[in-house]
Amino acid sequence: MVSRSFPSLLLFLPLVLAATDSGLLTPTVVLPSSNVPVSSAAASPNSSVSTVSISVPGTGTTVISSTSASSVPVPSSVSASPSSIDISATPSTQPVMSTVPISSYTFSPFPTPSQPSVPGVYPATDPQKPPPVNSPFVPDFSPAWAAANAKARAKIAGFTLDEKVSVATGVGWEGGRCVGNIPSIEPIAGREWPGLCLEDAPLGVRFADYITSFPTGVNTAATFNRRLIRLRGLLMGKEHVGKGVNVALGPMMNMGRVAGGGRNWEGFGADPFLAGESAYETILGMQEGGVQACAKHLVNNEQEHKRTQSTSDVDDRTQHEIYAHPFLRSVMAGVTSMMCSYNFINGTYACENDKVMNDIVKREYGFQGYIMSDWQATHSTISAVTGLDMTMPGDITFHSGTTYFGANLTTYVQNGTIPEGRIDDMATRILAGWYLLHQDVPSFPPVNFDAFRPDNEDTNEHIDVQDDHYKLVREIGAASTVLLKNVRGALPLKKPRSIVLIGSDAGPGKIGPNQFGDQGGNDGILAIGWGSGTTNFTYLVSPLEAIQRRARKDRTSVSWFLDDFNLERAGNIAIRKSAALVFINSDSGEEYITVDGNEGDRKNLTAWHGGDMLVEAVAAQNNNTIVVVHSVGPLIVEPWIDHPNVTAVLWAGAPGQEAGNSITDVLYGVWNPSGRLPYTIAKQPSDYPAQLVLGGGPQDVLTIPYTEGLEIDYRHFDAKNITPRFEFGFGLSYTTFKYSKLRISKISSPDCTQADLEKAWEAGKASPIGQGSSTALWLHRPAFRVTFNVKNTGSVFGGDIPQLYLNMPPSSGEPPSILKGFTNVEILPGEKKPVTITLSRYDLSIWDAGAQGWRRPSGAIGVTVGTSSRDARLKGRIP
């Protein structure tokens, strides 16, 4: 028997259902065979609908339509009638929308990608034993998936239809101990299954105690250090497992397309290659730790304003090369699950988008895991046909007691609307993820915390999972700090006689680190943003306590002033101090929390709490003013960056619970700065290629045109010849480096695996359309080797981040430079080290939207090796 949360759920849902908290209403559908309007998600599945009448809420508009549900064909796995629901309405912010028709569907599972393992190149890999960091291997998870799928199919063979549906249906908001819960199946005749616990967040276990609050995703990306990125994933995975979590809802990999985007800090910056490699390493680490990772948010959720009522209109090439790329790398890392986003994509809800979920992810990428909805992002029962495998948290709206899956999905199967084979596929995919991560072993911990009832001693066992993970947090915090300015030897600090710390960001919050729910507030040190991607801090080290502790070793006099707005006193207290350290910040988060008028997204790119004026007031009185910035993303620093008394600037981002210790390590030279900007800092907001799209009434759907195409962030600045203040990849050091002896050579494939496809690619032909075609071995194995030397020409030990950019031929339509490689190298003074970066055919390809494949562009491909997107040290060409 199935443990269910909706025992009395009716097939026909209420007339109009609130789809989200923002008030978007489900359109009322009047079926041709009936005068009774019902919710579009529960339209009578007994009806054969070829043409439908839609009454659009708030407009008085009725549209009769039989157009295609999307601009692309339905994938081969689904056979459907050509009808659809087309929603169009005034005002002008209401674009043409598409939903999925109610019809009878057939289903056949996607075939398993077929590529034999190649020892030394494409080795069979278990998720808990990934290849080493910086390994040239392309891991082959196919054998592990095959074994997991076999176990899953055997398990569900004994399930009833209701039980299989329950595997895909969450129990509802606050219906269990985790933020998402799949019910267990009782132990009858060997069919038992414990269900799943799904829990945020991308930087630690949300709503749990005795956990680590790791650095944010954007800080982790700023390290450009694969070892640290992988290790963070591993330790986060272990902590989730220690709390009994099956699925950790991260990493987040939406692009920093808009500088003020609210959730940019959860992701990995503004470049697809950096985001993709960060996602890849994070997932390998998390799943090595035993937890299922969840790649989110699929896709084009780059702003918070009206995220449930906006359509991101993106062309196919841009989608493939920019926004879908991190998800491709996630599949190659063996990710078990993905989460579809709230927004529409080209007029179709992301969680109903067959082009994205079925054609790109499951067909083109060969994804064998499952796709869940974001919380309350399921919009119909028929979304199961277009690729949605799991609805979360289960209820249509929180505490509604209704669901689009559950009994509705069962009925759709019973009356022939949706084949039971598709339900088998959904359940198999979900259970396969459980088996893939070996969560069926008896030693896997049960859930031992209660996300919604933290004070209930019966459901909270207070298991401490922190271990010594603070060490990594401190290291990443230091390694992600970017030195933007350093003149007159201001840093590192050298036993100053006196220092003063100025600004609220230097100190602790007024009543501790968890004063604000989901961190939705800012009155002290900024260590993470706000929203569902946060944790409760077990502790938070402020700069004040860390710097004061370190300064006492030098017998330094330490003063502080944590008032941001008393500018006169702030300036006066800085007089005659050896150094004045000014701490400023800028915060953002998820749209369900508004902080100081910032509805998730930042309303401007200036420092919070009058930070710019604070810096100017202090710099006017102290000729050694050092600015420390804790920010979720770019700020405009023009008011003070060139002030002659501002001698140094450290960009510390949002570094997690060891924030104070991390910045102290950099200030005092314990860590030589090696962080690099994962985005561009512009001179003015209008220099960025994309801005927040604002406005719109309660019923309006905003159009967000991605008209900049491939020219995101630094690519735009390069293409339009705009000078930034600090370019992508920029970062100074306390030492200097010299590059030399660039060599580029072709790597042979002695095993001759898929040699015919390699030759076709060399001739400029696009990769063929097929199952797993975009993740094929021949496309991703190392094809070219780039080597060069890096020498530390300074006087102190330090690390550098060599970056490799490709310069595609003009006819390719690519921006002038695109990042396609990076590594980190640590070198003693006077020492020289060889560095190797490999490139795959995929790295050298562009997406051919006509041929629907990857091809080598016609013409010479240049290679630039340097220390940022604009600091070229070596140049060459692909042979």
Stockholm file with secondary structure:
# STOCKHOLM 1.0

chainA/1-879         MVSRSFPSLLLFLPLVLAATDSGLLTPTVVLPSSNVPVSSAAASPNSSVSTVSISVPGTGTTVISSTSASSVPVPSSVSASPSSIDISATPSTQPVMSTVPISSYTFSPFPTPSQPSVPGVYPATDPQKPPPVNSPFVPDFSPAWAAANAKARAKIAGFTLDEKVSVATGVGWEGGRCVGNIPSIEPIAGREWPGLCLEDAPLGVRFADYITSFPTGVNTAATFNRRLIRLRGLLMGKEHVGKGVNVALGPMMNMGRVAGGGRNWEGFGADPFLAGESAYETILGMQEGGVQACAKHLVNNEQEHKRTQSTSDVDDRTQHEIYAHPFLRSVMAGVTSMMCSYNFINGTYACENDKVMNDIVKREYGFQGYIMSDWQATHSTISAVTGLDMTMPGDITFHSGTTYFGANLTTYVQNGTIPEGRIDDMATRILAGWYLLHQDVPSFPPVNFDAFRPDNEDTNEHIDVQDDHYKLVREIGAASTVLLKNVRGALPLKKPRSIVLIGSDAGPGKIGPNQFGDQGGNDGILAIGWGSGTTNFTYLVSPLEAIQRRARKDRTSVSWFLDDFNLERAGNIAIRKSAALVFINSDSGEEYITVDGNEGDRKNLTAWHGGDMLVEAVAAQNNNTIVVVHSVGPLIVEPWIDHPNVTAVLWAGAPGQEAGNSITDVLYGVWNPSGRLPYTIAKQPSDYPAQLVLGGGPQDVLTIPYTEGLEIDYRHFDAKNITPRFEFGFGLSYTTFKYSKLRISKISSPDCTQADLEKAWEAGKASPIGQGSSTALWLHRPAFRVTFNVKNTGSVFGGDIPQLYLNMPPSSGEPPSILKGFTNVEILPGEKKPVTITLSRYDLSIWDAGAQGWRRPSGAIGVTVGTSSRDARLKGRIP
#=GR chainA/1-879 SS CBCCSCTTCCSSCCSSCBCSTTCCBCCEEECTTCSCCEEGGGCCTTSCCSSEEEEETTTTEEEEECCCSSSSCCCTTEECCSCCEEECCSSTTCCCEEECCCCCCEECCCCCCCCCCBTTTBCBCCTTSCCCTTCCCCCBCHHHHHHHHHHHHHHHTTCCHHHHHHHTBCCCTTSSSSSEEECCBCCSTTCCBCCEEEECCTTSCTTCSSCCCCCCHHHHHHTTCHHHHHHHHHHHHHHHHHTTCSEECCCBCCCCCSTTCTTGGGTTCSCHHHHHHHHHHHHHHHHHTTCEEEEEEETTCCCCTTTTSEEEECCHHHIIIIISHHHHHHHHTTCCEEEECSSEETTEEGGGCHIIIIIIIIIISCCCSEEEECTTCCCCGGGGTTTCCBBSSSSSSTTCSCCSSHHHHHHHHHTTSSCHHHHHHHHHHHHHHHHHTTTTSTTSCCCCCCSSCTTCTTTCCCCCCCTTTHHHHHHHHHHTCEEEEECTTCCSCCCCSEEEEESGGGSCCTTCTTCSGGGCCCSSCCCSCBSTTCCCCSCCCCHHHHHHHHHGGGTCEEEEECCSSCHHHHHHHTTTCSEEEEEEEECCBCTTCCBTTBCSSCSCSSCGGGHHHHHHHHHTTCSSEEEEEEESSCCCCTTTTTCTTEEEEEECCCCCTTHHHHHHHHHTTSSCCCCCCSSCBCSSGGGSSCCCCCCCCTTCCEEEECTTTTCCTHHHHHHTTCCCSBCTTCCBCSSCEEEEEEEEEECCCTTCTTHHHHHHHHTTCCCCCSTTGGGCHHHHSEEEEEEEEEEECSSSCEEECCEEEEECCGGGTCCSCEEEEECCEEECTTCEEEEEEEEETTTTCEEETTTTEEECCSSCCEEEEESSSSCEEEEEECC
#=GC SS_cons         CBCCSCTTCCSSCCSSCBCSTTCCBCCEEECTTCSCCEEGGGCCTTSCCSSEEEEETTTTEEEEECCCSSSSCCCTTEECCSCCEEECCSSTTCCCEEECCCCCCEECCCCCCCCCCBTTTBCBCCTTSCCCTTCCCCCBCHHHHHHHHHHHHHHHTTCCHHHHHHHTBCCCTTSSSSSEEECCBCCSTTCCBCCEEEECCTTSCTTCSSCCCCCCHHHHHHTTCHHHHHHHHHHHHHHHHHTTCSEECCCBCCCCCSTTCTTGGGTTCSCHHHHHHHHHHHHHHHHHTTCEEEEEEETTCCCCTTTTSEEEECCHHHIIIIISHHHHHHHHTTCCEEEECSSEETTEEGGGCHIIIIIIIIIISCCCSEEEECTTCCCCGGGGTTTCCBBSSSSSSTTCSCCSSHHHHHHHHHTTSSCHHHHHHHHHHHHHHHHHTTTTSTTSCCCCCCSSCTTCTTTCCCCCCCTTTHHHHHHHHHHTCEEEEECTTCCSCCCCSEEEEESGGGSCCTTCTTCSGGGCCCSSCCCSCBSTTCCCCSCCCCHHHHHHHHHGGGTCEEEEECCSSCHHHHHHHTTTCSEEEEEEEECCBCTTCCBTTBCSSCSCSSCGGGHHHHHHHHHTTCSSEEEEEEESSCCCCTTTTTCTTEEEEEECCCCCTTHHHHHHHHHTTSSCCCCCCSSCBCSSGGGSSCCCCCCCCTTCCEEEECTTTTCCTHHHHHHTTCCCSBCTTCCBCSSCEEEEEEEEEECCCTTCTTHHHHHHHHTTCCCCCSTTGGGCHHHHSEEEEEEEEEEECSSSCEEECCEEEEECCGGGTCCSCEEEEECCEEECTTCEEEEEEEEETTTTCEEETTTTEEECCSSCCEEEEESSSSCEEEEEECC
//
